[in-house]
């Protein structure tokens, strides 16, 4: 009997562990792509090119990325629909996890090499090739992201079990924090070995891109080969393929999904811009670039506690309360950063308040979105697993587009590019920096808090009632 329980316990643990591994490499690649790619563009991609040409190229790259990512945002629901309609002997998600994960990782290397040096040797050909390469990379990156988080409702229909899978995936999101902690020392060290210079140069950025790509590919294989989709009444009732028209109709009529998505989008705008500008704060405002690793250490350490704690806390505290308290902590962090960037202790305090709650907020949002799948199935008769969960990466992409645009523009407008130092930044440049990095973030976080608290109504209890009602309804219709 004990042996049987042990086997059953292991059979439940390993899928969770393997699922968690999947986000370690993906989060590292996401951070490299979403945050540090623009830093690479503004500081190293055009080294050796004249300042006027470099400034022009940076502006063009910033504009191109912004436009391309906005256009590709509308592709994400279609990607989700393609994943939802995938039917292979390996399941719905595994082909995309392995194929798209590998392709996007390899293309990251190409981008981080300045397209094999063309950014410095031939800017015309670089610009011509950059558009299709970046677009293809972004599309396959989205397939990997959508298929990963879209697996959760296929792994369990129970809200608590889903929270465990989500917590596990969110826990290994510290991969992005490892990137923040290691990127400066690794890039600087490799650059020194290659050139003898103590700075963040092209050799270091390319090498770091190769490392991140390799980790991302390995983790894609682990999650694909180590998890298994479950078949149940709710999923079997949605076997028919969904047309794009039906998909968009179902999304438009899922009010709780839309109300959950809106505050996450607003929150993401401020959060992505702040995260993208954090390196500039340490280097150009505080004049302490050597301490930037702390901005990676804090979320890494907190991630070891927040993700495992969420399912435990959620047993006694509703996710709406968890979301609200976490958002209030981030609002306080913004207030501190606005008034105290010259005080290291206060900055560290603000970073704790800023990074620690993010895991709780992500958990609350992704679980609410996941529960709206059954809500939409009951209300509209359409079950869209990957499509619904494609909303989050779509919103992340919108936020990242804003972040890339803001980071690139602020860096140029405030003079925080090339060989600039903290001493060369004017008071006006710092004021401009704070307006976009902190004031804008403060305002949108307050707005996100109000929308979620007053408009999102699907709770854990409400979801359990929906699942029970669905099962009775489908049972009465003899759906097996």
C-alpha positions in Angstrom: 0.0 0.0 0.0 2.8 2.4 1.0 4.7 1.5 -2.2 1.6 2.3 -4.3 1.3 5.7 -2.6 4.9 6.4 -3.2 4.6 5.6 -6.9 1.5 7.7 -7.2 3.2 10.6 -5.4 6.2 10.4 -7.8 3.9 10.3 -10.8 2.5 13.6 -9.7 5.8 15.2 -8.7 7.8 14.6 -11.9 5.4 16.3 -14.3 5.5 19.4 -12.0 9.3 19.3 -11.9 9.7 18.9 -15.7 7.1 21.6 -16.3 9.1 23.9 -14.0 12.3 23.3 -15.9 10.6 24.5 -19.1 10.4 28.0 -17.8 13.9 28.3 -16.6 15.4 28.6 -20.0 12.4 30.3 -21.5 12.5 33.1 -18.9 16.2 33.6 -19.4 15.7 34.0 -23.1 12.7 36.2 -22.5 14.7 38.5 -20.3 17.6 38.6 -22.8 15.2 39.4 -25.6 12.7 41.7 -23.8 15.1 43.8 -21.7 18.8 43.4 -22.6 18.5 43.3 -26.3 17.9 47.1 -26.4 20.7 47.7 -24.0 23.0 45.7 -26.3 21.7 47.7 -29.3 22.3 51.1 -27.6 25.7 50.2 -26.1 27.6 47.7 -28.2 25.9 46.7 -31.5 27.2 49.7 -33.4 30.7 49.9 -31.8 33.2 51.3 -34.3 30.5 53.1 -36.3 30.4 56.9 -36.3 28.4 58.5 -33.6 25.9 60.1 -36.0 25.4 56.8 -37.9 25.1 54.9 -34.6 22.5 57.3 -33.3 20.5 57.0 -36.5 20.8 53.2 -36.5 19.6 53.0 -32.9 16.6 55.2 -33.6 15.8 53.0 -36.7 16.1 49.8 -34.7 14.0 51.2 -31.9 11.3 52.3 -34.3 11.4 49.0 -36.3 11.1 46.9 -33.1 8.2 49.0 -31.8 6.2 48.8 -35.1 7.0 45.1 -35.7 6.0 44.0 -32.2 2.8 46.0 -32.3 1.9 44.4 -35.6 2.8 40.9 -34.3 0.6 41.4 -31.2 -2.5 40.6 -33.3 -0.9 37.4 -34.5 -0.7 35.9 -31.0 -4.4 34.9 -30.8 -4.0 33.3 -34.2 -0.9 31.4 -32.9 -3.0 30.3 -29.9 -5.7 29.1 -32.3 -3.2 27.1 -34.4 -1.9 25.5 -31.2 -5.4 24.7 -30.0 -6.2 23.1 -33.4 -2.9 21.0 -33.4 -3.6 17.3 -33.3 -0.5 15.0 -33.5 0.5 11.7 -32.0 2.7 13.7 -29.6 -0.2 15.8 -28.4 -1.1 19.4 -28.9 1.8 21.3 -27.4 5.0 19.2 -27.7 5.8 19.9 -31.3 5.7 23.6 -30.7 7.7 23.4 -27.5 10.6 21.6 -29.3 10.4 23.1 -32.8 9.6 26.7 -32.0 11.8 26.7 -28.9 14.8 25.6 -30.9 14.3 28.0 -33.8 13.8 31.0 -31.6 16.9 30.2 -29.6 19.1 29.9 -32.7 17.8 33.2 -34.1 18.6 34.9 -30.8 22.2 34.1 -31.4 22.0 35.6 -34.9 20.5 38.8 -33.4 23.0 39.0 -30.6 25.9 38.7 -33.1 24.7 41.9 -34.9 23.7 39.5 -37.7 27.3 38.2 -37.8 28.9 41.6 -37.7 26.8 43.3 -40.4 25.7 46.0 -37.8 29.3 47.3 -37.9 30.4 46.4 -41.5 27.3 47.1 -43.6 24.4 48.9 -41.9 22.3 48.8 -45.1 22.3 45.0 -45.4 21.9 44.8 -41.6 18.7 46.8 -41.7 17.4 44.8 -44.7 18.0 41.5 -42.9 17.0 42.6 -39.5 13.3 43.0 -40.2 12.6 39.4 -41.4 15.0 37.8 -38.9 13.4 39.7 -35.9 9.9 38.9 -37.1 10.5 35.2 -37.6 12.3 35.1 -34.2 9.3 36.8 -32.5 6.7 34.5 -34.1 8.5 31.3 -33.0 9.2 32.8 -29.6 5.4 33.3 -29.3 4.7 29.7 -30.3 7.0 28.5 -27.6 5.5 30.8 -25.0 1.9 30.1 -25.9 2.4 26.3 -26.0 4.2 26.3 -22.6 1.6 28.2 -20.5 -1.2 26.8 -22.6 -0.4 23.4 -21.3 -1.6 24.2 -17.8 -5.4 23.6 -18.3 -4.4 20.4 -20.2 -2.4 19.1 -17.3 -5.3 19.5 -14.7 -8.8 20.8 -14.5 -8.5 21.4 -10.7 -7.8 25.1 -9.8 -5.5 24.1 -6.9 -3.5 21.7 -9.0 -3.2 24.3 -11.7 -1.8 26.7 -9.1 0.9 24.2 -8.3 1.9 23.9 -11.9 1.8 27.6 -12.3 3.8 28.1 -9.1 6.4 25.7 -10.3 6.7 27.4 -13.7 6.8 30.8 -12.0 9.4 29.6 -9.5 11.9 28.7 -12.2 11.3 32.1 -13.7 14.3 33.0 -11.7 16.2 32.2 -14.9 15.5 35.8 -15.9 17.1 37.0 -12.6 20.1 34.8 -13.2 20.5 36.7 -16.5 20.4 40.0 -14.6 22.9 38.9 -12.0 25.4 37.4 -14.5 25.1 39.4 -17.7 27.5 42.3 -16.8 30.3 40.2 -15.3 30.1 37.5 -18.0 29.9 40.0 -20.9 32.7 42.1 -19.5 34.9 39.1 -18.8 34.5 37.6 -22.2 35.1 41.0 -23.8 38.3 41.3 -21.8 39.5 37.9 -23.0 38.8 38.8 -26.6 39.9 42.4 -26.7 41.8 43.2 -23.5 39.2 45.9 -22.7 37.1 46.1 -19.5 33.7 46.9 -21.0 30.6 45.2 -22.4 31.7 44.6 -26.0 30.4 42.6 -28.9 32.3 39.3 -28.1 30.8 39.2 -24.6 27.2 39.9 -25.8 27.4 37.2 -28.6 28.8 34.6 -26.1 26.2 35.3 -23.6 23.5 35.0 -26.3 24.9 31.5 -27.2 24.8 30.4 -23.5 21.2 31.6 -23.1 20.1 29.9 -26.4 21.7 26.6 -25.4 19.9 26.6 -22.0 16.6 27.5 -23.6 16.8 24.6 -26.1 17.6 22.0 -23.4 14.7 23.2 -21.2 12.3 23.0 -24.1 13.1 19.4 -24.6 12.8 18.6 -20.9 9.3 20.1 -20.6 8.1 18.5 -23.9 9.4 15.0 -23.0 8.5 15.1 -19.3 4.9 16.1 -19.2 1.7 14.5 -20.5 -1.7 16.0 -21.4 -4.8 14.6 -19.6 -8.0 13.8 -21.4 -11.2 14.5 -19.5 -14.9 15.4 -20.1 -14.3 19.1 -20.5 -11.4 18.7 -23.0 -13.1 15.9 -25.0 -16.2 18.2 -25.4 -14.0 20.7 -27.3 -12.3 18.4 -29.8 -13.7 20.1 -32.9 -11.4 22.7 -34.6 -12.2 26.3 -33.9 -12.3 28.8 -36.8 -10.7 32.2 -36.5 -14.1 33.8 -36.6 -15.4 31.6 -33.8 -12.2 32.2 -31.8 -12.4 36.0 -31.9 -16.1 35.9 -31.2 -15.5 33.7 -28.1 -12.7 36.0 -26.9 -14.8 39.1 -27.4 -17.7 37.6 -25.4 -15.6 36.4 -22.5 -15.9 39.5 -20.3 -13.9 38.1 -17.4 -11.0 37.3 -19.6 -11.1 40.8 -21.0 -11.3 42.4 -17.5 -8.4 40.3 -16.3 -6.3 41.2 -19.4 -6.8 44.9 -19.2 -5.1 45.6 -15.8 -2.3 43.1 -16.7 -1.7 45.1 -19.8 -1.7 48.4 -18.0 0.6 47.0 -15.3 2.9 45.6 -17.9 3.4 49.0 -19.6 4.8 50.5 -16.4 6.7 47.4 -15.3 8.4 46.7 -18.6 9.6 50.3 -19.0 10.9 50.4 -15.4 12.7 47.0 -15.8 14.2 48.1 -19.1 15.5 51.3 -17.6 16.8 49.8 -14.4 20.3 49.3 -15.7 20.5 52.9 -16.8 19.6 54.0 -13.2 22.5 52.1 -11.8 25.0 53.2 -14.5 23.9 56.8 -15.3 21.9 58.0 -12.3 23.6 56.3 -9.3 27.0 55.8 -11.0 27.2 52.3 -9.5 27.0 49.9 -12.5 28.9 47.4 -10.5 26.0 47.0 -8.1 23.5 46.2 -10.9 23.7 42.5 -10.0 21.7 43.2 -6.9 18.7 44.0 -9.2 19.0 40.3 -10.2 19.7 38.9 -6.8 16.6 40.3 -5.1 14.0 38.8 -7.4 16.1 35.6 -7.6 16.0 35.1 -3.8 12.4 36.2 -3.5 11.4 33.9 -6.3 12.5 30.9 -4.2 9.9 31.9 -1.6 7.0 33.6 -3.4 6.1 30.9 -5.9 6.1 28.0 -3.4 4.3 30.2 -0.9 1.5 31.2 -3.2 -0.5 27.9 -3.2 -0.2 27.8 0.6 -1.3 31.4 1.2 -4.0 31.0 -1.4 -5.6 28.3 0.8 -6.6 31.0 3.3 -6.3 34.3 1.3 -8.1 34.9 -2.0 -6.0 35.7 -5.0 -7.7 39.1 -5.3 -6.4 40.1 -1.9 -3.0 38.7 -2.8 -3.0 40.8 -5.9 -4.1 44.0 -4.2 -1.5 43.8 -1.4 1.2 43.0 -3.9 0.3 45.9 -6.1 0.3 48.3 -3.1 3.8 47.2 -2.3 5.0 48.0 -5.8 3.2 51.4 -5.7 5.2 52.2 -2.5 8.4 51.1 -4.3 7.8 53.7 -7.1 7.2 56.4 -4.6 10.6 55.6 -2.9 12.5 55.5 -6.2 11.0 58.9 -7.2 12.4 60.7 -4.2 15.5 58.6 -3.1 17.7 57.4 -6.0 20.7 59.1 -4.3 20.3 56.9 -1.2 21.6 53.3 -1.7 19.7 51.9 1.3 16.4 53.4 0.2 17.0 52.2 -3.4 17.6 48.6 -2.1 14.4 48.8 0.0 12.5 50.0 -3.0 13.9 47.1 -5.1 12.7 44.6 -2.5 9.2 46.1 -2.6 9.3 46.3 -6.4 10.5 42.8 -7.2 9.1 40.5 -4.4 5.4 41.1 -5.2 5.8 40.4 -8.9 5.6 36.7 -8.5 2.3 36.9 -6.6 0.8 39.2 -9.2 1.8 37.0 -12.1 0.4 33.9 -10.3 -2.9 35.7 -9.6 -3.3 36.9 -13.2 -2.3 33.6 -14.9 -4.6 31.6 -12.7 -7.5 34.0 -13.2 -6.9 33.8 -17.0 -6.8 30.0 -16.8 -10.1 29.8 -14.9 -11.7 32.0 -17.5 -11.3 29.1 -19.9 -14.1 27.1 -18.2 -16.1 30.4 -17.7 -16.0 31.0 -21.5 -16.8 27.3 -22.2 -19.9 27.6 -20.0 -21.0 31.0 -21.3 -20.1 30.6 -25.0 -19.8 26.9 -25.6 -16.2 27.3 -26.8 -13.2 26.0 -24.9 -10.0 27.8 -26.0 -7.0 26.7 -23.9 -4.0 28.0 -25.8 -5.9 31.0 -27.3 -7.0 32.3 -23.8 -3.5 31.8 -22.4 -2.0 33.4 -25.5 -3.6 36.6 -24.2 -0.8 36.9 -21.6 2.2 36.7 -23.9 0.3 39.0 -26.3 0.0 41.5 -23.5 3.7 40.9 -22.5 4.6 41.6 -26.1 2.7 44.9 -26.1 4.4 45.9 -22.9 7.8 44.9 -24.3 7.1 46.9 -27.4 6.4 49.9 -25.3 9.4 49.2 -23.2 11.8 48.9 -26.2 10.4 52.1 -27.6 10.7 53.9 -24.2 14.1 52.6 -23.4 15.6 53.4 -26.8 14.0 56.9 -26.9 14.9 57.8 -23.2 18.5 56.5 -23.7 19.0 58.8 -26.7 17.1 61.8 -25.3 18.8 61.7 -21.9 22.2 61.1 -23.4 22.6 57.7 -21.9 24.3 56.0 -24.9 27.7 55.0 -26.1 30.6 56.3 -23.9 28.4 58.5 -21.8 29.0 58.5 -18.0 27.0 59.5 -14.9 29.0 62.7 -14.8 27.9 63.7 -18.3 24.2 63.3 -17.7 22.4 66.6 -17.1 19.8 67.3 -14.5 17.2 67.5 -17.3 18.3 64.1 -18.5 17.7 62.6 -15.0 14.3 64.3 -14.7 13.3 62.8 -18.1 14.6 59.4 -17.0 12.5 59.5 -13.8 9.4 60.7 -15.5 9.3 57.6 -17.8 10.9 55.0 -15.4 9.1 55.9 -12.2 6.2 58.4 -12.5 4.6 56.7 -15.5 4.9 53.3 -13.7 3.3 54.7 -10.5 0.3 56.0 -12.4 -0.4 52.8 -14.4 0.1 50.5 -11.4 -2.6 52.4 -9.5 -4.9 52.1 -12.5 -4.2 48.4 -12.8 -5.0 47.9 -9.1 -8.4 49.6 -9.3 -9.5 47.8 -12.5 -8.6 44.3 -11.1 -10.2 44.9 -7.7 -13.5 46.3 -9.0 -14.0 44.5 -12.3 -12.6 40.9 -12.0 -15.3 38.7 -10.4 -14.1 35.1 -11.2 -12.8 33.8 -7.8 -11.6 30.4 -6.8 -15.0 29.5 -5.4 -16.8 30.8 -8.5 -14.5 28.7 -10.7 -15.3 25.5 -8.8 -19.0 26.2 -9.2 -18.5 26.7 -13.0 -16.6 23.4 -13.4 -19.3 21.5 -11.5 -22.0 23.1 -13.6 -20.1 22.3 -16.8 -19.7 18.6 -15.8 -23.4 18.3 -15.1 -24.3 20.0 -18.3 -21.9 17.8 -20.4 -22.9 14.7 -18.6 -26.6 15.4 -19.4 -25.6 15.8 -23.1 -23.8 12.4 -22.9 -20.4 13.8 -23.8 -17.7 11.3 -23.0 
